Amino acid sequence: MSLAALRADFEGFEGTPADLIPVLQRIQVLHGFISKDSVHLISRWLKISENEIYGVATFFAQFRFKRPGDHVIKVCLGTACHVRGGEQILDVFRRRLGIQPGEATPDGMYQLERVACLGCCALAPVLSLDDKVHGQTSVLQVRDLLGGREPSEDS
Ligand code: FES
């Protein structure tokens, strides 16, 4: 991305430091994460140091600085799901994928997230894979959901 392309994406913004948060939000919506290149360009455009941008952005949990995996797995650890085995399901994903919540597999295939509630507590334990919600899940279903992917060597 060039500075000109960045400006084109952000037509309507004044290009002042006050635009920083909405610009970061927009970049994340457009690209799924905020790359080093984006931070560099924002720094030049808004005339804010890269350190300051990272300082502001890391304050907000919503911003992601690494490319997310192609398929996003969200394991619910809300109260209903927690008491019905959500933590064990998350552990199986951790071991099989070799990553922690908030991380993507090295091949970029999967992103693992823990969430507080997916809104269907009666079906606990609940997880979602991309946009599909799976209720009353079990550790045995994890392998099926991952298409038989073998456990990580690190597990
Ligand atoms: S607590 Fe898991 S879906 Fe609500």
Residues whose N, C-alpha, C, O or C-beta is under 5 A from the ligand:
A	BS01	FES	C76 G78 T79 A80 C81 A116 C117 L118 G119 C120 C121 V126
